[in-house]
């Protein structure tokens, strides 16, 4: 069985407060995009076998896809017997939710492969125990997420958004970004305020702490906002990916090439679009 695990972008991300359990209360509008990891899952005689084309991806319990499979078999009382092959397209540490999406895709695939007919609520409960972002990807649509991210309500975007993603070679640790939220200061001349483009508002409260340390990401955002093809620009999640929302008839390939020339020749770029 082959399944696809889409990345996501956060169109808005507001941090409301720090919770007693150490997490942060958030409100975020997230949307899946056409950039996807590819996962092939087959039954086998016994055990959970995992392989990935990216050697930097962990293969043990720290891998969310493996953790999802183990949790599925524990919950259903089925003897573990599956192989998982992951082809990575979504960069790590980008704020695009790749690991969480892989976990959700594995849960959905195993539910079908083993014909267990678990309810959506049962899958959501498993997903929430794996990670805050995982329930979002079970919906396979845009969603408004609250709590620590696990309370999800599907929404329909009024229109599809064309995007250009830019990511430098470094990653941003999510836990670190949240831990710096209250103390961080704004950098002069960097735009943090909410942007309105079309019928959507774009804002991310994590830009303040992340930009303070990773100033190149602030530069990426401001560079995008200076381009005539771009209607809005924002960091996704805790970074390090920044996306530009493209105007109609924008040439994403030309814009990507220009970004590598003017900013960083090693910059990872991806032209994509929202899919729900």
C-alpha positions as CSV (number, residue, x, y, z in Angstrom):
1,X,0.0,0.0,0.0
2,X,1.3,3.4,-1.0
3,X,0.2,6.5,0.9
4,X,1.2,10.2,0.8
5,X,1.9,12.3,3.9
6,X,1.4,16.0,3.0
7,X,3.3,18.9,4.6
8,X,1.4,21.8,6.2
9,X,1.9,25.5,6.5
10,X,0.5,27.7,9.3
11,X,-1.4,30.5,7.8
12,X,-1.8,32.0,11.3
13,X,-0.3,31.0,14.6
14,X,-1.2,32.8,17.8
15,X,0.2,31.8,21.3
16,X,-2.3,32.6,24.0
17,X,-0.5,31.6,27.2
18,X,1.9,29.1,28.8
19,X,0.0,26.2,30.3
20,X,0.6,24.5,33.7
21,X,1.6,21.3,31.9
22,X,4.5,23.1,30.2
23,X,2.9,23.3,26.8
24,X,1.5,26.5,25.3
25,X,-2.1,27.3,24.5
26,X,-2.3,28.1,20.8
27,X,-4.7,28.9,18.1
28,X,-3.5,28.2,14.6
29,X,-5.0,27.8,11.1
30,X,-3.0,25.2,9.3
31,X,-3.4,23.8,5.7
32,X,-2.0,20.8,4.0
33,X,0.1,21.4,0.9
34,X,1.0,19.5,-2.2
35,X,4.6,18.7,-0.9
36,X,4.3,15.1,0.4
37,X,6.4,12.3,1.9
38,X,5.8,9.0,0.3
39,X,5.2,5.9,2.4
40,X,4.9,2.2,1.3
41,X,3.5,-0.2,3.9
42,X,3.2,-3.9,3.6
43,X,2.3,-6.8,5.9
44,X,5.2,-9.1,6.9
45,X,5.5,-12.1,9.1
46,X,6.4,-10.3,12.3
47,X,7.8,-7.2,13.8
48,X,8.0,-3.6,12.6
49,X,10.6,-3.0,9.9
50,X,11.4,0.6,9.0
51,X,13.6,2.0,6.2
52,X,14.1,5.5,4.8
53,X,16.0,6.9,1.9
54,X,17.3,9.7,4.2
55,X,20.0,8.3,6.5
56,X,19.5,11.3,8.9
57,X,16.0,10.1,9.8
58,X,16.0,8.1,13.0
59,X,14.7,4.5,12.6
60,X,13.8,3.7,16.2
61,X,11.0,4.8,18.6
62,X,12.1,8.4,18.2
63,X,10.7,8.2,14.7
64,X,7.1,9.2,14.8
65,X,6.0,6.8,12.0
66,X,7.5,3.9,13.9
67,X,5.9,5.2,17.2
68,X,2.6,5.4,15.4
69,X,2.8,1.8,14.2
70,X,3.8,0.5,17.6
71,X,0.9,2.4,19.2
72,X,-1.5,1.0,16.7
73,X,-0.6,-2.6,17.4
74,X,-0.6,-2.0,21.1
75,X,-4.1,-0.5,20.9
76,X,-5.6,-3.1,18.6
77,X,-3.8,-6.1,20.3
78,X,-2.7,-7.3,16.9
79,X,0.8,-8.9,16.7
80,X,3.1,-6.3,15.0
81,X,3.8,-7.4,11.5
82,X,4.5,-4.6,9.0
83,X,7.2,-3.0,6.9
84,X,7.3,0.7,6.4
85,X,9.4,2.4,3.7
86,X,9.6,6.2,3.9
87,X,10.7,8.4,1.0
88,X,11.4,11.9,2.5
89,X,10.4,15.0,0.5
90,X,9.6,17.2,3.5
91,X,12.7,18.7,5.1
92,X,13.3,18.1,8.8
93,X,13.1,21.0,11.3
94,X,11.3,23.2,8.8
95,X,8.0,23.8,10.6
96,X,6.2,21.9,7.9
97,X,5.0,19.0,10.1
98,X,6.7,16.2,8.1
99,X,7.2,13.7,11.0
100,X,3.7,14.3,12.3
101,X,2.2,13.8,8.9
102,X,4.1,10.6,8.5
103,X,2.7,9.3,11.8
104,X,-0.9,10.2,10.8
105,X,-0.5,8.6,7.4
106,X,0.8,5.4,9.1
107,X,-2.2,5.3,11.5
108,X,-4.7,5.7,8.6
109,X,-2.9,3.1,6.4
110,X,-2.7,0.5,9.2
111,X,-6.4,1.0,10.0
112,X,-7.2,0.2,6.4
113,X,-4.5,-2.5,5.9
114,X,-5.6,-4.5,8.9
115,X,-9.3,-3.7,8.5
116,X,-9.6,-2.7,12.1
117,X,-12.3,0.0,11.4
118,X,-11.1,2.2,14.3
119,X,-13.3,5.2,14.8
120,X,-11.9,8.7,14.0
121,X,-12.0,9.5,17.7
122,X,-9.9,6.5,18.5
123,X,-7.4,7.5,15.9
124,X,-7.3,11.1,17.2
125,X,-6.6,9.9,20.7
126,X,-3.7,7.8,19.5
127,X,-2.5,10.7,17.3
128,X,-2.6,13.2,20.2
129,X,-0.4,10.9,22.4
130,X,2.2,10.9,19.6
131,X,2.5,14.6,19.1
132,X,0.5,17.8,19.1
133,X,0.4,18.2,15.3
134,X,-0.5,14.6,14.5
135,X,-4.4,14.9,14.9
136,X,-4.4,17.7,12.3
137,X,-3.2,15.4,9.5
138,X,-5.9,12.8,10.2
139,X,-8.4,15.3,8.9
140,X,-6.8,15.6,5.5
141,X,-8.1,19.2,5.2
142,X,-7.3,22.6,6.5
143,X,-8.1,23.0,10.2
144,X,-8.3,25.4,13.1
145,X,-6.3,23.9,15.9
146,X,-6.5,24.9,19.5
147,X,-5.3,23.7,22.9
148,X,-1.7,22.6,22.4
149,X,-2.7,21.8,18.8
150,X,-4.6,18.6,19.3
151,X,-8.1,20.1,19.3
152,X,-8.9,20.3,15.6
153,X,-11.9,21.5,13.6
154,X,-11.9,21.2,9.8
155,X,-12.3,24.3,7.8
156,X,-12.5,25.0,4.1
157,X,-10.2,27.6,2.6
158,X,-12.1,30.0,0.3
159,X,-9.4,29.6,-2.4
160,X,-6.3,27.6,-3.2
161,X,-3.0,29.4,-2.4
162,X,0.0,29.2,-4.7
163,X,3.2,29.1,-2.6
164,X,7.0,29.3,-2.7
165,X,8.8,27.7,0.2
166,X,12.3,28.8,1.1
167,X,14.4,27.0,3.7
168,X,18.1,27.4,4.7
169,X,20.3,24.4,5.6
170,X,19.7,24.8,9.3
171,X,16.7,23.7,11.4
172,X,15.0,25.4,14.3
173,X,14.1,23.3,17.4
174,X,10.4,23.7,18.1
175,X,10.7,23.4,21.9
176,X,13.4,26.1,22.0
177,X,11.3,28.5,19.9
178,X,8.3,28.2,22.3
179,X,10.5,28.5,25.4
180,X,11.8,31.9,24.1
181,X,8.3,33.3,23.2
182,X,7.8,35.5,26.2
183,X,11.3,37.0,26.5
184,X,12.1,37.7,22.9
185,X,12.2,41.2,21.4
186,X,11.3,42.4,18.0
187,X,14.1,43.4,15.5
188,X,13.6,46.9,14.1
189,X,12.5,47.2,10.5
190,X,11.2,43.6,10.4
191,X,7.5,43.3,9.8
192,X,5.7,41.1,12.4
193,X,2.2,42.6,12.2
194,X,-0.7,40.6,10.6
195,X,-0.8,40.8,6.8
196,X,-4.0,40.7,4.8
197,X,-3.9,39.2,1.3
198,X,-7.1,38.2,-0.5
199,X,-9.4,36.9,2.1
200,X,-6.8,35.5,4.5
201,X,-4.8,37.0,7.4
202,X,-1.2,35.8,8.0
203,X,0.5,36.2,11.3
204,X,2.9,34.0,13.4
205,X,3.8,34.8,17.0
206,X,6.8,32.5,16.9
207,X,8.6,34.8,14.4
208,X,9.7,37.1,17.2
209,X,11.7,34.5,19.2
210,X,13.0,32.7,16.1
211,X,14.0,35.8,14.2
212,X,15.9,37.2,17.2
213,X,18.4,34.3,17.0
214,X,18.1,33.3,13.3
215,X,18.2,36.7,11.7
216,X,18.6,35.1,8.2
217,X,15.0,33.9,8.5
218,X,13.8,37.5,9.0
219,X,15.8,38.4,6.0
220,X,14.1,35.7,4.0
221,X,10.7,37.0,4.9
222,X,11.5,40.6,4.1
223,X,13.1,39.6,0.8
224,X,9.9,37.8,-0.2
225,X,7.8,40.8,0.8
226,X,9.9,43.0,-1.4
227,X,9.2,40.8,-4.5
228,X,6.4,41.9,-6.8
229,X,5.2,38.3,-7.2
230,X,4.5,37.9,-3.5
231,X,1.3,39.0,-1.7
232,X,2.2,37.9,1.8
233,X,5.1,36.1,3.5
234,X,5.4,34.2,6.8
235,X,7.4,31.7,8.7
236,X,5.6,28.4,9.0
237,X,5.3,27.0,12.5
238,X,8.6,27.4,14.4
239,X,10.6,27.5,11.1
240,X,13.0,27.2,9.5
241,X,10.8,27.3,6.3
242,X,9.4,30.6,5.2
243,X,6.7,30.8,2.6
244,X,5.6,33.4,0.1
245,X,1.9,33.5,-1.1
246,X,2.1,34.1,-4.8
247,X,0.0,36.5,-6.8
248,X,-1.8,35.2,-9.9
249,X,0.5,34.6,-12.9
250,X,3.6,34.7,-10.7
251,X,6.5,32.6,-12.0
252,X,7.5,30.5,-9.0
253,X,10.5,28.9,-10.8
254,X,12.0,32.3,-11.7
255,X,11.4,33.6,-8.2
256,X,13.1,30.5,-6.6
257,X,16.1,30.9,-8.9
258,X,16.4,34.6,-7.9
259,X,16.2,33.7,-4.2
260,X,19.3,31.4,-4.6
261,X,21.2,34.1,-6.5
262,X,20.4,36.9,-4.1
263,X,20.2,35.2,-0.8
264,X,21.9,31.7,-0.6
265,X,22.9,29.4,-3.4
266,X,22.2,26.4,-1.1
267,X,18.7,27.5,-0.3
268,X,16.1,24.7,-0.5
269,X,13.1,25.9,-2.5
270,X,9.7,24.3,-3.4
271,X,6.8,25.6,-5.4
272,X,3.6,24.1,-4.2
273,X,0.0,24.9,-3.3
274,X,-2.6,24.3,-0.6
275,X,-4.7,21.2,-1.2
276,X,-7.6,21.8,1.0
